[in-house]
Amino acid sequence: MNRSKAKIGLLTNLGKNLKVLSSAAAGGQKIIYQNLFLSIVVIGTLVIGAISGWFGLMAVIIGHEVSELIVIANGLCMMEG
């Protein structure tokens, strides 16, 4: 399909498409805020724990990697919805 046909298809049902795009953007924004909050909390906790001596280096590395996997898995939810 060429671009002009795609534009015509998009503009034909503009009202319907805007509702779908708006709801998809709102869902994506929620996931992005969840990821940002989780990242800030985990990094803050790991830095404070490492500096104060509560966590060893290996625990900090494992905690960081696990949090990355959680953020990636949460981001994959945007592809489904």
C-alpha positions, 0 to 999 in steps of 0.5 A, spaced: 500 500 500 502 506 498 502 512 502 497 516 499 492 510 500 494 509 507 493 517 508 486 516 505 484 510 509 486 514 516 482 520 514 476 516 512 475 514 519 478 520 523 474 520 529 474 512 530 482 512 529 483 518 534 479 514 539 483 508 538 490 512 538 488 516 544 486 510 548 493 507 546 497 513 548 494 513 555 495 506 556 502 507 553 503 513 558 501 509 564 506 504 563 512 509 562 510 512 568 510 505 572 517 504 569 520 510 571 517 510 578 520 503 579 527 505 576 527 511 580 525 507 587 530 501 585 536 505 583 535 509 589 534 503 594 540 500 591 545 506 591 543 508 599 544 500 600 551 500 597 553 506 600 551 504 607 553 497 607 547 494 607 548 490 600 554 487 597 556 489 590 553 482 588 547 484 591 546 490 588 548 488 581 543 482 581 538 487 584 539 492 578 539 486 573 532 484 575 529 491 575 531 491 568 528 485 566 522 487 570 522 494 566 523 490 559 517 485 561 513 491 563 515 495 556 513 489 552 506 490 555 505 496 550 506 492 544 500 487 546 495 493 548 
